[in-house]
Amino acid sequence: MKLYTTMPERLKSFYKSELSAATLAFSKGELQNSWNHLERAHILAQPYPVQHTVVHWKMLQFGIHIKNLREVVGQIPRLLLGGVKSFVGKVPVGNTGGANVPPLRPMEIPADLALIISGVKKLRSK
């Protein structure tokens, strides 16, 4: 089992880009677009405890802002346990992180993100 405690810089740039896009879309009132970027950031962040926890924090804030009780309640255990599960390498790969999906369900990774992730893995293995 491989523990990932630090997100590679190459992956971090894509992660930060998704978070920035989420913030920008949110500021324009494009809530669905903002949420989609948070989900994509979650997929990239899953193996890394700090970044995984940050995404769940942002998802919790999103839920609070739009007054979605289901999302708020759903994010609390994810926020508390997501980083721990990352640290021990027990994440459901591809899960988008929202309360609208079971927290342990693996999901298909979007093709563009799969290419990014596989490219980073190849660089790490060299």
C-alpha positions in Angstrom: 0.0 0.0 0.0 1.4 3.4 -1.1 0.7 6.4 1.2 0.6 9.8 -0.5 1.0 12.6 2.0 2.2 15.3 -0.4 0.4 16.2 -3.7 2.9 16.3 -6.6 3.4 19.9 -7.9 2.3 18.9 -11.4 -1.0 17.6 -10.0 -1.3 20.5 -7.6 -1.5 23.0 -10.5 -4.5 21.1 -11.9 -6.1 20.9 -8.5 -5.7 24.6 -7.8 -7.0 25.4 -11.3 -10.2 23.5 -10.5 -10.6 25.3 -7.2 -10.0 28.7 -8.8 -12.6 27.8 -11.5 -15.1 26.8 -8.8 -14.6 30.1 -7.0 -14.9 32.2 -10.2 -18.1 30.3 -11.3 -19.5 30.8 -7.8 -18.8 34.5 -7.9 -20.8 34.7 -11.2 -23.7 32.8 -9.7 -23.0 29.8 -11.9 -23.6 27.3 -9.1 -23.8 24.1 -11.1 -20.5 25.0 -12.9 -18.9 25.8 -9.6 -20.0 22.5 -8.1 -18.7 20.6 -11.1 -15.3 22.1 -10.5 -15.4 21.2 -6.8 -16.2 17.6 -7.8 -13.2 17.6 -10.2 -10.9 19.0 -7.6 -12.2 16.2 -5.2 -11.3 13.5 -7.7 -7.8 14.9 -8.1 -7.3 15.4 -4.3 -8.6 12.1 -3.0 -5.3 10.4 -2.3 -3.8 13.4 -0.6 -5.1 14.1 3.0 -4.7 17.9 3.1 -6.1 18.6 -0.3 -8.9 16.1 0.1 -9.9 17.7 3.4 -9.8 21.2 1.8 -12.2 20.2 -0.9 -14.7 18.8 1.6 -14.4 22.1 3.5 -15.2 24.0 0.4 -18.1 21.7 -0.4 -19.4 22.2 3.1 -19.2 26.0 2.6 -21.0 25.6 -0.7 -23.8 23.7 1.0 -24.1 26.3 3.7 -24.2 29.1 1.2 -26.9 27.6 -0.9 -28.8 26.5 2.3 -28.8 22.8 1.3 -29.2 20.9 4.5 -28.5 17.5 2.9 -25.2 18.7 1.5 -24.2 20.3 4.8 -25.0 17.2 6.8 -23.4 14.9 4.2 -20.2 16.9 4.2 -19.6 16.8 7.9 -18.5 13.1 8.1 -16.7 13.4 4.8 -14.8 16.4 6.2 -13.9 14.5 9.4 -12.9 11.2 7.7 -11.9 12.0 4.2 -8.3 13.0 5.0 -7.9 10.0 7.3 -9.1 7.6 4.5 -6.6 9.3 2.1 -3.8 8.9 4.5 -4.4 5.1 4.9 -5.1 4.7 1.1 -8.7 3.7 1.4 -10.5 6.1 -0.9 -13.2 5.2 -3.4 -11.4 6.2 -6.6 -13.3 8.7 -8.8 -16.0 9.4 -6.2 -17.1 13.0 -6.7 -17.4 13.8 -3.0 -20.9 15.3 -2.8 -23.7 14.2 -0.5 -25.6 13.1 -3.6 -23.4 10.0 -4.0 -22.6 7.3 -1.4 -19.3 8.1 0.2 -17.7 4.7 -0.5 -18.8 4.3 -4.1 -16.0 4.2 -6.6 -16.9 6.0 -9.8 -15.5 6.4 -13.3 -12.9 9.2 -13.6 -13.6 11.7 -16.4 -11.2 10.9 -19.3 -9.3 14.2 -19.1 -8.7 13.8 -15.3 -7.7 10.2 -15.8 -5.0 11.3 -18.3 -3.7 13.9 -15.8 -3.6 11.4 -13.0 -1.9 8.7 -15.1 0.7 11.2 -16.3 1.6 12.1 -12.8 1.8 8.5 -11.7 4.2 7.8 -14.6 6.4 10.7 -13.5 6.4 9.4 -9.9 7.4 5.9 -10.9 10.5 7.1 -12.8 
